[in-house]
Amino acid sequence: MNKLDDKSWQKDFLNMKSHSPSDAKLLMGGVKSLKDAWRLGVLHVEYERLKKIQEEKLQQ
């Protein structure tokens, strides 16, 4: 399975913080346009940042 097919991070991200209805719909429903793809990329970067912060807190 390649990274693009892996959607598990999206469910994790929904649990990490509250999202706007449009972002939640995108995370659950998938990409329907280029704008969605761009937004999903932005959300994934934010997810990686939050996950790193979370992991650093667990290691302390």
Secondary structure as the mmCIF struct_conf table of DSSP 4:
data_model
#
loop_
_struct_conf.conf_type_id
_struct_conf.id
_struct_conf.beg_label_comp_id
_struct_conf.beg_label_asym_id
_struct_conf.beg_label_seq_id
_struct_conf.end_label_comp_id
_struct_conf.end_label_asym_id
_struct_conf.end_label_seq_id
TURN_TY1_P TURN_TY1_P1 LYS A 3 ASP A 5
HELX_RH_AL_P HELX_RH_AL_P1 SER A 8 MET A 16
BEND BEND1 LYS A 17 LYS A 17
HELX_RH_AL_P HELX_RH_AL_P2 PRO A 21 GLY A 29
BEND BEND2 SER A 33 SER A 33
HELX_RH_AL_P HELX_RH_AL_P3 LEU A 34 GLN A 59
#
